[in-house]
């Protein structure tokens, strides 16, 4: 896997390393890119500090706490944007999305 740059999300944003889609079927048949199932599972690799609370006083930085933490396995919403940091390396596919685009934490 390629070395990823340090990514520091802001607000309620999360960075998720998406699970790689299988290159073959269970029977061993190789799949072309267009036929591979998109994986909507991933691992959280960075989280922001949370959204600012709207009822704070000037100078305060009170934030809503994030529900997810680094290392959590999550289910992503369909249509979540995918960013590939290196076009030649599919392992650099990341999803950078607000926390509400994460549908569930998988235990």
Biopython code that builds the backbone (N, CA, C, O; Angstrom):
import numpy as np
from Bio.PDB.StructureBuilder import StructureBuilder

atoms = [
    (1, "UNK", "N", (0.836, -1.177, 0.000)),
    (1, "UNK", "CA", (0.000, 0.000, 0.000)),
    (1, "UNK", "C", (0.879, 1.239, 0.000)),
    (1, "UNK", "O", (1.913, 1.271, 0.668)),
    (2, "UNK", "N", (0.481, 2.243, -0.734)),
    (2, "UNK", "CA", (1.238, 3.488, -0.817)),
    (2, "UNK", "C", (1.143, 4.253, 0.494)),
    (2, "UNK", "O", (0.160, 4.128, 1.225)),
    (3, "UNK", "N", (2.171, 5.046, 0.787)),
    (3, "UNK", "CA", (2.167, 5.885, 1.981)),
    (3, "UNK", "C", (1.194, 7.037, 1.756)),
    (3, "UNK", "O", (1.356, 7.812, 0.814)),
    (4, "UNK", "N", (0.183, 7.152, 2.617)),
    (4, "UNK", "CA", (-0.801, 8.217, 2.499)),
    (4, "UNK", "C", (-0.293, 9.463, 3.212)),
    (4, "UNK", "O", (0.387, 9.362, 4.233)),
    (5, "UNK", "N", (-0.622, 10.641, 2.677)),
    (5, "UNK", "CA", (-0.231, 11.858, 3.376)),
    (5, "UNK", "C", (-1.068, 12.017, 4.647)),
    (5, "UNK", "O", (-2.137, 11.419, 4.768)),
    (6, "UNK", "N", (-0.587, 12.812, 5.579)),
    (6, "UNK", "CA", (-1.374, 13.079, 6.783)),
    (6, "UNK", "C", (-2.571, 13.925, 6.380)),
    (6, "UNK", "O", (-2.415, 14.978, 5.762)),
    (7, "UNK", "N", (-3.770, 13.459, 6.731)),
    (7, "UNK", "CA", (-5.003, 14.165, 6.395)),
    (7, "UNK", "C", (-5.673, 14.544, 7.703)),
    (7, "UNK", "O", (-5.949, 13.681, 8.537)),
    (8, "UNK", "N", (-5.936, 15.828, 7.885)),
    (8, "UNK", "CA", (-6.567, 16.308, 9.108)),
    (8, "UNK", "C", (-7.931, 16.897, 8.727)),
    (8, "UNK", "O", (-8.005, 18.018, 8.224)),
    (9, "UNK", "N", (-9.007, 16.141, 8.968)),
    (9, "UNK", "CA", (-10.332, 16.650, 8.622)),
    (9, "UNK", "C", (-10.763, 17.791, 9.543)),
    (9, "UNK", "O", (-10.308, 17.894, 10.681)),
    (10, "UNK", "N", (-11.640, 18.635, 9.033)),
    (10, "UNK", "CA", (-12.149, 19.751, 9.824)),
    (10, "UNK", "C", (-13.618, 19.527, 10.147)),
    (10, "UNK", "O", (-14.287, 18.738, 9.481)),
    (11, "UNK", "N", (-14.120, 20.209, 11.155)),
    (11, "UNK", "CA", (-15.535, 20.118, 11.528)),
    (11, "UNK", "C", (-15.954, 18.692, 11.820)),
    (11, "UNK", "O", (-15.278, 17.970, 12.553)),
    (12, "UNK", "N", (-17.072, 18.294, 11.243)),
    (12, "UNK", "CA", (-17.593, 16.942, 11.482)),
    (12, "UNK", "C", (-17.235, 15.981, 10.348)),
    (12, "UNK", "O", (-17.942, 15.000, 10.116)),
    (13, "UNK", "N", (-16.146, 16.259, 9.648)),
    (13, "UNK", "CA", (-15.736, 15.408, 8.530)),
    (13, "UNK", "C", (-14.940, 14.204, 9.031)),
    (13, "UNK", "O", (-14.253, 14.270, 10.050)),
    (14, "UNK", "N", (-15.054, 13.099, 8.281)),
    (14, "UNK", "CA", (-14.353, 11.854, 8.584)),
    (14, "UNK", "C", (-13.641, 11.385, 7.325)),
    (14, "UNK", "O", (-14.124, 11.603, 6.214)),
    (15, "UNK", "N", (-12.502, 10.746, 7.498)),
    (15, "UNK", "CA", (-11.774, 10.143, 6.381)),
    (15, "UNK", "C", (-11.859, 8.631, 6.577)),
    (15, "UNK", "O", (-11.491, 8.110, 7.630)),
    (16, "UNK", "N", (-12.349, 7.931, 5.544)),
    (16, "UNK", "CA", (-12.555, 6.491, 5.615)),
    (16, "UNK", "C", (-11.769, 5.813, 4.503)),
    (16, "UNK", "O", (-11.870, 6.197, 3.338)),
    (17, "UNK", "N", (-10.980, 4.797, 4.868)),
    (17, "UNK", "CA", (-10.278, 3.951, 3.889)),
    (17, "UNK", "C", (-11.278, 2.890, 3.475)),
    (17, "UNK", "O", (-11.666, 2.049, 4.285)),
    (18, "UNK", "N", (-11.698, 2.924, 2.220)),
    (18, "UNK", "CA", (-12.712, 1.997, 1.740)),
    (18, "UNK", "C", (-12.139, 0.606, 1.567)),
    (18, "UNK", "O", (-10.985, 0.449, 1.168)),
    (19, "UNK", "N", (-12.951, -0.417, 1.871)),
    (19, "UNK", "CA", (-12.536, -1.804, 1.673)),
    (19, "UNK", "C", (-12.412, -2.071, 0.181)),
    (19, "UNK", "O", (-13.283, -1.680, -0.596)),
    (20, "UNK", "N", (-11.346, -2.728, -0.216)),
    (20, "UNK", "CA", (-11.085, -2.998, -1.626)),
    (20, "UNK", "C", (-12.090, -4.013, -2.177)),
    (20, "UNK", "O", (-12.385, -5.016, -1.528)),
    (21, "UNK", "N", (-12.610, -3.747, -3.373)),
    (21, "UNK", "CA", (-13.521, -4.675, -4.034)),
    (21, "UNK", "C", (-12.746, -5.898, -4.514)),
    (21, "UNK", "O", (-11.570, -5.794, -4.861)),
    (22, "UNK", "N", (-13.391, -7.030, -4.535)),
    (22, "UNK", "CA", (-12.748, -8.273, -4.940)),
    (22, "UNK", "C", (-12.458, -8.269, -6.443)),
    (22, "UNK", "O", (-13.265, -7.796, -7.243)),
    (23, "UNK", "N", (-11.290, -8.806, -6.809)),
    (23, "UNK", "CA", (-10.899, -8.889, -8.217)),
    (23, "UNK", "C", (-11.496, -10.108, -8.908)),
    (23, "UNK", "O", (-11.550, -10.174, -10.136)),
    (24, "UNK", "N", (-11.946, -11.080, -8.100)),
    (24, "UNK", "CA", (-12.489, -12.318, -8.663)),
    (24, "UNK", "C", (-13.776, -12.706, -7.940)),
    (24, "UNK", "O", (-14.056, -12.239, -6.836)),
    (25, "UNK", "N", (-14.547, -13.569, -8.589)),
    (25, "UNK", "CA", (-15.743, -14.110, -7.950)),
    (25, "UNK", "C", (-15.330, -15.220, -6.992)),
    (25, "UNK", "O", (-14.164, -15.614, -6.960)),
    (26, "UNK", "N", (-16.287, -15.728, -6.210)),
    (26, "UNK", "CA", (-15.993, -16.836, -5.300)),
    (26, "UNK", "C", (-15.520, -18.068, -6.064)),
    (26, "UNK", "O", (-14.770, -18.884, -5.529)),
    (27, "UNK", "N", (-15.959, -18.201, -7.315)),
    (27, "UNK", "CA", (-15.559, -19.333, -8.144)),
    (27, "UNK", "C", (-14.223, -19.146, -8.841)),
    (27, "UNK", "O", (-13.743, -20.065, -9.505)),
    (28, "UNK", "N", (-13.603, -17.960, -8.703)),
    (28, "UNK", "CA", (-12.289, -17.726, -9.275)),
    (28, "UNK", "C", (-12.285, -17.013, -10.612)),
    (28, "UNK", "O", (-11.228, -16.891, -11.231)),
    (29, "UNK", "N", (-13.433, -16.538, -11.079)),
    (29, "UNK", "CA", (-13.496, -15.836, -12.369)),
    (29, "UNK", "C", (-13.058, -14.387, -12.162)),
    (29, "UNK", "O", (-13.566, -13.696, -11.279)),
    (30, "UNK", "N", (-12.105, -13.932, -12.991)),
    (30, "UNK", "CA", (-11.606, -12.558, -12.895)),
    (30, "UNK", "C", (-12.683, -11.582, -13.362)),
    (30, "UNK", "O", (-13.353, -11.813, -14.369)),
    (31, "UNK", "N", (-12.839, -10.489, -12.614)),
    (31, "UNK", "CA", (-13.846, -9.485, -12.932)),
    (31, "UNK", "C", (-13.200, -8.227, -13.512)),
    (31, "UNK", "O", (-12.190, -7.754, -12.989)),
    (32, "UNK", "N", (-13.780, -7.676, -14.599)),
    (32, "UNK", "CA", (-13.285, -6.386, -15.094)),
    (32, "UNK", "C", (-13.711, -5.279, -14.118)),
    (32, "UNK", "O", (-14.609, -5.485, -13.301)),
    (33, "UNK", "N", (-13.075, -4.124, -14.202)),
    (33, "UNK", "CA", (-13.378, -3.013, -13.294)),
    (33, "UNK", "C", (-14.861, -2.667, -13.260)),
    (33, "UNK", "O", (-15.417, -2.421, -12.189)),
    (34, "UNK", "N", (-15.502, -2.648, -14.417)),
    (34, "UNK", "CA", (-16.907, -2.246, -14.497)),
    (34, "UNK", "C", (-17.841, -3.222, -13.784)),
    (34, "UNK", "O", (-18.934, -2.828, -13.376)),
    (35, "UNK", "N", (-17.447, -4.472, -13.623)),
    (35, "UNK", "CA", (-18.312, -5.475, -13.019)),
    (35, "UNK", "C", (-18.062, -5.668, -11.524)),
    (35, "UNK", "O", (-18.798, -6.404, -10.867)),
    (36, "UNK", "N", (-17.051, -5.027, -10.990)),
    (36, "UNK", "CA", (-16.739, -5.200, -9.560)),
    (36, "UNK", "C", (-17.770, -4.503, -8.695)),
    (36, "UNK", "O", (-18.213, -3.393, -8.990)),
    (37, "UNK", "N", (-18.141, -5.177, -7.625)),
    (37, "UNK", "CA", (-19.103, -4.623, -6.681)),
    (37, "UNK", "C", (-18.426, -3.514, -5.867)),
    (37, "UNK", "O", (-17.341, -3.709, -5.320)),
    (38, "UNK", "N", (-19.072, -2.369, -5.795)),
    (38, "UNK", "CA", (-18.534, -1.269, -5.013)),
    (38, "UNK", "C", (-18.699, -1.584, -3.532)),
    (38, "UNK", "O", (-19.797, -1.900, -3.073)),
    (39, "UNK", "N", (-17.622, -1.497, -2.805)),
    (39, "UNK", "CA", (-17.668, -1.773, -1.375)),
    (39, "UNK", "C", (-18.026, -0.496, -0.623)),
    (39, "UNK", "O", (-17.391, 0.542, -0.807)),
    (40, "UNK", "N", (-19.024, -0.579, 0.207)),
    (40, "UNK", "CA", (-19.431, 0.563, 1.005)),
    (40, "UNK", "C", (-19.055, 0.352, 2.467)),
    (40, "UNK", "O", (-19.651, 0.934, 3.373)),
    (41, "UNK", "N", (-18.048, -0.498, 2.672)),
    (41, "UNK", "CA", (-17.505, -0.731, 4.001)),
    (41, "UNK", "C", (-16.128, -0.102, 4.071)),
    (41, "UNK", "O", (-15.415, -0.051, 3.069)),
    (42, "UNK", "N", (-15.749, 0.375, 5.240)),
    (42, "UNK", "CA", (-14.426, 0.957, 5.367)),
    (42, "UNK", "C", (-14.014, 1.117, 6.811)),
    (42, "UNK", "O", (-14.756, 0.786, 7.736)),
    (43, "UNK", "N", (-12.808, 1.635, 6.978)),
    (43, "UNK", "CA", (-12.229, 1.870, 8.302)),
    (43, "UNK", "C", (-11.930, 3.349, 8.441)),
    (43, "UNK", "O", (-11.313, 3.943, 7.557)),
    (44, "UNK", "N", (-12.358, 3.945, 9.535)),
    (44, "UNK", "CA", (-12.107, 5.360, 9.792)),
    (44, "UNK", "C", (-10.623, 5.543, 10.091)),
    (44, "UNK", "O", (-10.078, 4.887, 10.979)),
    (45, "UNK", "N", (-9.965, 6.445, 9.340)),
    (45, "UNK", "CA", (-8.539, 6.694, 9.571)),
    (45, "UNK", "C", (-8.270, 8.080, 10.148)),
    (45, "UNK", "O", (-7.160, 8.352, 10.607)),
    (46, "UNK", "N", (-9.281, 8.967, 10.131)),
    (46, "UNK", "CA", (-9.131, 10.297, 10.743)),
    (46, "UNK", "C", (-10.514, 10.887, 10.967)),
    (46, "UNK", "O", (-11.434, 10.638, 10.189)),
    (47, "UNK", "N", (-10.661, 11.672, 12.035)),
    (47, "UNK", "CA", (-11.921, 12.368, 12.304)),
    (47, "UNK", "C", (-11.625, 13.809, 12.682)),
    (47, "UNK", "O", (-10.578, 14.114, 13.255)),
    (48, "UNK", "N", (-12.553, 14.683, 12.357)),
    (48, "UNK", "CA", (-12.433, 16.086, 12.732)),
    (48, "UNK", "C", (-12.829, 16.292, 14.187)),
    (48, "UNK", "O", (-13.211, 15.343, 14.872)),
    (49, "UNK", "N", (-12.737, 17.525, 14.657)),
    (49, "UNK", "CA", (-13.046, 17.817, 16.057)),
    (49, "UNK", "C", (-14.534, 17.889, 16.366)),
    (49, "UNK", "O", (-14.909, 17.961, 17.536)),
    (50, "UNK", "N", (-15.393, 17.871, 15.352)),
    (50, "UNK", "CA", (-16.839, 17.969, 15.556)),
    (50, "UNK", "C", (-17.343, 19.338, 15.132)),
    (50, "UNK", "O", (-16.564, 20.283, 15.005)),
    (51, "UNK", "N", (-18.648, 19.443, 14.914)),
    (51, "UNK", "CA", (-19.261, 20.712, 14.512)),
    (51, "UNK", "C", (-19.341, 21.657, 15.695)),
    (51, "UNK", "O", (-19.530, 21.230, 16.834)),
    (52, "UNK", "N", (-19.197, 22.936, 15.417)),
    (52, "UNK", "CA", (-19.350, 23.938, 16.469)),
    (52, "UNK", "C", (-20.810, 24.018, 16.902)),
    (52, "UNK", "O", (-21.712, 23.939, 16.067)),
    (53, "UNK", "N", (-21.043, 24.174, 18.186)),
    (53, "UNK", "CA", (-22.403, 24.355, 18.695)),
    (53, "UNK", "C", (-22.847, 25.775, 18.368)),
    (53, "UNK", "O", (-22.072, 26.721, 18.504)),
    (54, "UNK", "N", (-24.089, 25.919, 17.941)),
    (54, "UNK", "CA", (-24.575, 27.239, 17.537)),
    (54, "UNK", "C", (-24.907, 28.132, 18.722)),
    (54, "UNK", "O", (-24.978, 29.350, 18.558)),
    (55, "UNK", "N", (-25.113, 27.570, 19.916)),
    (55, "UNK", "CA", (-25.495, 28.383, 21.068)),
    (55, "UNK", "C", (-24.291, 28.759, 21.939)),
    (55, "UNK", "O", (-24.452, 29.036, 23.127)),
    (56, "UNK", "N", (-23.113, 28.770, 21.366)),
    (56, "UNK", "CA", (-21.916, 29.108, 22.145)),
    (56, "UNK", "C", (-21.774, 30.623, 22.245)),
    (56, "UNK", "O", (-22.339, 31.366, 21.442)),
    (57, "UNK", "N", (-21.022, 31.066, 23.230)),
    (57, "UNK", "CA", (-20.746, 32.492, 23.407)),
    (57, "UNK", "C", (-19.473, 32.842, 22.640)),
    (57, "UNK", "O", (-18.662, 31.968, 22.333)),
    (58, "UNK", "N", (-19.310, 34.108, 22.339)),
    (58, "UNK", "CA", (-18.132, 34.546, 21.582)),
    (58, "UNK", "C", (-16.850, 34.114, 22.289)),
    (58, "UNK", "O", (-16.702, 34.291, 23.498)),
    (59, "UNK", "N", (-15.935, 33.550, 21.523)),
    (59, "UNK", "CA", (-14.666, 33.098, 22.062)),
    (59, "UNK", "C", (-14.688, 31.643, 22.508)),
    (59, "UNK", "O", (-13.627, 31.053, 22.715)),
    (60, "UNK", "N", (-15.861, 31.053, 22.661)),
    (60, "UNK", "CA", (-15.953, 29.648, 23.056)),
    (60, "UNK", "C", (-15.860, 28.757, 21.821)),
    (60, "UNK", "O", (-16.290, 29.136, 20.732)),
    (61, "UNK", "N", (-15.301, 27.590, 22.004)),
    (61, "UNK", "CA", (-15.185, 26.646, 20.891)),
    (61, "UNK", "C", (-15.806, 25.305, 21.276)),
    (61, "UNK", "O", (-15.229, 24.251, 21.010)),
    (62, "UNK", "N", (-16.964, 25.345, 21.893)),
    (62, "UNK", "CA", (-17.656, 24.113, 22.274)),
    (62, "UNK", "C", (-18.157, 23.417, 21.008)),
    (62, "UNK", "O", (-18.736, 24.047, 20.122)),
    (63, "UNK", "N", (-17.923, 22.108, 20.944)),
    (63, "UNK", "CA", (-18.280, 21.341, 19.755)),
    (63, "UNK", "C", (-19.137, 20.131, 20.117)),
    (63, "UNK", "O", (-19.082, 19.623, 21.237)),
    (64, "UNK", "N", (-19.927, 19.686, 19.149)),
    (64, "UNK", "CA", (-20.649, 18.431, 19.315)),
    (64, "UNK", "C", (-19.620, 17.299, 19.223)),
    (64, "UNK", "O", (-18.753, 17.332, 18.351)),
    (65, "UNK", "N", (-19.700, 16.314, 20.093)),
    (65, "UNK", "CA", (-18.725, 15.220, 20.036)),
    (65, "UNK", "C", (-18.965, 14.329, 18.822)),
    (65, "UNK", "O", (-20.100, 14.171, 18.372)),
    (66, "UNK", "N", (-17.897, 13.756, 18.302)),
    (66, "UNK", "CA", (-18.004, 12.815, 17.180)),
    (66, "UNK", "C", (-18.379, 11.440, 17.732)),
    (66, "UNK", "O", (-17.899, 11.040, 18.793)),
    (67, "UNK", "N", (-19.236, 10.722, 17.013)),
    (67, "UNK", "CA", (-19.628, 9.375, 17.437)),
    (67, "UNK", "C", (-18.623, 8.328, 17.001)),
    (67, "UNK", "O", (-18.485, 7.293, 17.653)),
    (68, "UNK", "N", (-17.919, 8.582, 15.905)),
    (68, "UNK", "CA", (-16.948, 7.613, 15.408)),
    (68, "UNK", "C", (-15.553, 8.008, 15.864)),
    (68, "UNK", "O", (-15.284, 9.170, 16.167)),
    (69, "UNK", "N", (-14.672, 7.014, 15.905)),
    (69, "UNK", "CA", (-13.277, 7.270, 16.260)),
    (69, "UNK", "C", (-12.383, 6.519, 15.284)),
    (69, "UNK", "O", (-12.842, 5.625, 14.573)),
    (70, "UNK", "N", (-11.135, 6.874, 15.253)),
    (70, "UNK", "CA", (-10.170, 6.224, 14.372)),
    (70, "UNK", "C", (-10.159, 4.726, 14.681)),
    (70, "UNK", "O", (-10.101, 4.318, 15.841)),
    (71, "UNK", "N", (-10.217, 3.918, 13.623)),
    (71, "UNK", "CA", (-10.198, 2.467, 13.769)),
    (71, "UNK", "C", (-11.570, 1.820, 13.672)),
    (71, "UNK", "O", (-11.661, 0.606, 13.488)),
    (72, "UNK", "N", (-12.648, 2.606, 13.793)),
    (72, "UNK", "CA", (-14.000, 2.045, 13.681)),
    (72, "UNK", "C", (-14.243, 1.532, 12.274)),
    (72, "UNK", "O", (-13.852, 2.167, 11.294)),
    (73, "UNK", "N", (-14.898, 0.367, 12.179)),
    (73, "UNK", "CA", (-15.368, -0.160, 10.899)),
    (73, "UNK", "C", (-16.752, 0.429, 10.681)),
    (73, "UNK", "O", (-17.599, 0.368, 11.572)),
    (74, "UNK", "N", (-16.995, 1.008, 9.488)),
    (74, "UNK", "CA", (-18.249, 1.706, 9.238)),
    (74, "UNK", "C", (-18.876, 1.298, 7.905)),
    (74, "UNK", "O", (-18.208, 0.778, 7.011)),
    (75, "UNK", "N", (-20.177, 1.552, 7.804)),
    (75, "UNK", "CA", (-20.941, 1.360, 6.579)),
    (75, "UNK", "C", (-21.209, 2.742, 6.005)),
    (75, "UNK", "O", (-21.790, 3.594, 6.678)),
    (76, "UNK", "N", (-20.787, 2.967, 4.758)),
    (76, "UNK", "CA", (-20.932, 4.268, 4.100)),
    (76, "UNK", "C", (-22.250, 4.351, 3.341)),
    (76, "UNK", "O", (-22.760, 3.340, 2.857)),
    (77, "UNK", "N", (-22.791, 5.544, 3.242)),
    (77, "UNK", "CA", (-23.994, 5.771, 2.451)),
    (77, "UNK", "C", (-23.674, 5.605, 0.973)),
    (77, "UNK", "O", (-22.570, 5.931, 0.536)),
    (78, "UNK", "N", (-24.633, 5.100, 0.198)),
    (78, "UNK", "CA", (-24.471, 4.992, -1.246)),
    (78, "UNK", "C", (-24.311, 6.394, -1.818)),
    (78, "UNK", "O", (-25.037, 7.312, -1.437)),
    (79, "UNK", "N", (-23.373, 6.555, -2.721)),
    (79, "UNK", "CA", (-23.146, 7.852, -3.335)),
    (79, "UNK", "C", (-22.108, 8.697, -2.628)),
    (79, "UNK", "O", (-21.864, 9.835, -3.030)),
    (80, "UNK", "N", (-21.486, 8.161, -1.572)),
    (80, "UNK", "CA", (-20.429, 8.893, -0.888)),
    (80, "UNK", "C", (-19.273, 9.108, -1.858)),
    (80, "UNK", "O", (-18.854, 8.180, -2.550)),
    (81, "UNK", "N", (-18.766, 10.323, -1.905)),
    (81, "UNK", "CA", (-17.688, 10.659, -2.832)),
    (81, "UNK", "C", (-16.408, 9.901, -2.488)),
    (81, "UNK", "O", (-16.039, 9.778, -1.321)),
    (82, "UNK", "N", (-15.739, 9.397, -3.523)),
    (82, "UNK", "CA", (-14.486, 8.669, -3.356)),
    (82, "UNK", "C", (-13.375, 9.483, -3.998)),
    (82, "UNK", "O", (-13.514, 9.983, -5.114)),
    (83, "UNK", "N", (-12.279, 9.605, -3.279)),
    (83, "UNK", "CA", (-11.111, 10.341, -3.756)),
    (83, "UNK", "C", (-9.961, 9.363, -3.866)),
    (83, "UNK", "O", (-9.657, 8.659, -2.903)),
    (84, "UNK", "N", (-9.312, 9.306, -5.030)),
    (84, "UNK", "CA", (-8.138, 8.446, -5.197)),
    (84, "UNK", "C", (-6.913, 9.356, -5.233)),
    (84, "UNK", "O", (-6.749, 10.160, -6.150)),
    (85, "UNK", "N", (-6.049, 9.217, -4.214)),
    (85, "UNK", "CA", (-4.875, 10.085, -4.111)),
    (85, "UNK", "C", (-3.822, 9.768, -5.158)),
    (85, "UNK", "O", (-3.086, 10.655, -5.589)),
    (86, "UNK", "N", (-3.745, 8.502, -5.571)),
    (86, "UNK", "CA", (-2.789, 8.084, -6.599)),
    (86, "UNK", "C", (-3.553, 7.218, -7.596)),
    (86, "UNK", "O", (-3.986, 6.118, -7.256)),
    (87, "UNK", "N", (-3.719, 7.707, -8.820)),
    (87, "UNK", "CA", (-4.509, 6.989, -9.824)),
    (87, "UNK", "C", (-3.972, 5.592, -10.108)),
    (87, "UNK", "O", (-4.741, 4.703, -10.475)),
    (88, "UNK", "N", (-2.688, 5.383, -9.947)),
    (88, "UNK", "CA", (-2.080, 4.087, -10.240)),
    (88, "UNK", "C", (-2.259, 3.083, -9.100)),
    (88, "UNK", "O", (-2.012, 1.892, -9.294)),
    (89, "UNK", "N", (-2.678, 3.532, -7.928)),
    (89, "UNK", "CA", (-2.766, 2.659, -6.754)),
    (89, "UNK", "C", (-4.184, 2.674, -6.182)),
    (89, "UNK", "O", (-4.577, 3.651, -5.544)),
    (90, "UNK", "N", (-4.955, 1.608, -6.400)),
    (90, "UNK", "CA", (-6.335, 1.578, -5.888)),
    (90, "UNK", "C", (-6.407, 1.563, -4.367)),
    (90, "UNK", "O", (-7.472, 1.829, -3.810)),
    (91, "UNK", "N", (-5.307, 1.260, -3.676)),
    (91, "UNK", "CA", (-5.307, 1.267, -2.212)),
    (91, "UNK", "C", (-5.359, 2.673, -1.633)),
    (91, "UNK", "O", (-5.514, 2.836, -0.423)),
    (92, "UNK", "N", (-5.233, 3.687, -2.477)),
    (92, "UNK", "CA", (-5.281, 5.061, -1.978)),
    (92, "UNK", "C", (-6.681, 5.653, -2.103)),
    (92, "UNK", "O", (-6.833, 6.872, -2.029)),
    (93, "UNK", "N", (-7.702, 4.827, -2.288)),
    (93, "UNK", "CA", (-9.081, 5.310, -2.351)),
    (93, "UNK", "C", (-9.570, 5.664, -0.954)),
    (93, "UNK", "O", (-9.580, 4.828, -0.051)),
    (94, "UNK", "N", (-9.975, 6.917, -0.797)),
    (94, "UNK", "CA", (-10.489, 7.391, 0.478)),
    (94, "UNK", "C", (-11.845, 8.034, 0.265)),
    (94, "UNK", "O", (-12.140, 8.555, -0.811)),
    (95, "UNK", "N", (-12.658, 7.991, 1.292)),
    (95, "UNK", "CA", (-13.918, 8.726, 1.304)),
    (95, "UNK", "C", (-13.774, 9.800, 2.374)),
    (95, "UNK", "O", (-13.450, 9.503, 3.524)),
    (96, "UNK", "N", (-14.015, 11.039, 1.993)),
    (96, "UNK", "CA", (-14.006, 12.140, 2.949)),
    (96, "UNK", "C", (-15.427, 12.676, 2.973)),
    (96, "UNK", "O", (-15.903, 13.266, 2.003)),
    (97, "UNK", "N", (-16.097, 12.460, 4.104)),
    (97, "UNK", "CA", (-17.524, 12.751, 4.179)),
    (97, "UNK", "C", (-17.895, 13.234, 5.575)),
    (97, "UNK", "O", (-17.194, 12.948, 6.546)),
    (98, "UNK", "N", (-19.014, 13.976, 5.673)),
    (98, "UNK", "CA", (-19.485, 14.346, 7.001)),
    (98, "UNK", "C", (-19.936, 13.102, 7.759)),
    (98, "UNK", "O", (-20.303, 12.091, 7.160)),
    (99, "UNK", "N", (-19.901, 13.192, 9.067)),
    (99, "UNK", "CA", (-20.225, 12.033, 9.895)),
    (99, "UNK", "C", (-21.616, 11.464, 9.586)),
    (99, "UNK", "O", (-21.820, 10.256, 9.701)),
    (100, "UNK", "N", (-22.568, 12.310, 9.197)),
    (100, "UNK", "CA", (-23.918, 11.794, 8.925)),
    (100, "UNK", "C", (-23.990, 10.953, 7.644)),
    (100, "UNK", "O", (-25.033, 10.356, 7.374)),
    (101, "UNK", "N", (-22.921, 10.888, 6.850)),
    (101, "UNK", "CA", (-22.880, 9.985, 5.692)),
    (101, "UNK", "C", (-22.430, 8.578, 6.093)),
    (101, "UNK", "O", (-22.456, 7.659, 5.274)),
    (102, "UNK", "N", (-22.024, 8.413, 7.337)),
    (102, "UNK", "CA", (-21.682, 7.095, 7.846)),
    (102, "UNK", "C", (-22.954, 6.521, 8.458)),
    (102, "UNK", "O", (-23.495, 7.077, 9.413)),
    (103, "UNK", "N", (-23.432, 5.399, 7.902)),
    (103, "UNK", "CA", (-24.720, 4.867, 8.312)),
    (103, "UNK", "C", (-24.670, 4.065, 9.601)),
    (103, "UNK", "O", (-25.634, 4.062, 10.366)),
    (104, "UNK", "N", (-23.560, 3.387, 9.850)),
    (104, "UNK", "CA", (-23.482, 2.531, 11.025)),
    (104, "UNK", "C", (-22.032, 2.221, 11.360)),
    (104, "UNK", "O", (-21.158, 2.216, 10.493)),
    (105, "UNK", "N", (-21.800, 1.963, 12.643)),
    (105, "UNK", "CA", (-20.507, 1.449, 13.101)),
    (105, "UNK", "C", (-20.673, -0.060, 13.229)),
    (105, "UNK", "O", (-21.614, -0.531, 13.868)),
    (106, "UNK", "N", (-19.768, -0.813, 12.629)),
    (106, "UNK", "CA", (-19.857, -2.278, 12.637)),
    (106, "UNK", "C", (-18.981, -2.830, 13.745)),
    (106, "UNK", "O", (-17.792, -2.516, 13.812)),
    (107, "UNK", "N", (-19.549, -3.638, 14.603)),
    (107, "UNK", "CA", (-18.806, -4.242, 15.728)),
    (107, "UNK", "C", (-18.477, -5.685, 15.415)),
    (107, "UNK", "O", (-17.856, -6.368, 16.230)),
]
sb = StructureBuilder()
sb.init_structure("model")
sb.init_model(0)
sb.init_chain("A")
sb.init_seg("    ")
for serial, (resi, resn, name, xyz) in enumerate(atoms, 1):
    if name == "N":
        sb.init_residue(resn, " ", resi, " ")
    sb.init_atom(name, np.array(xyz, "f"), 0.0, 1.0, " ", f" {name:<3s}", serial, name[0])
structure = sb.get_structure()
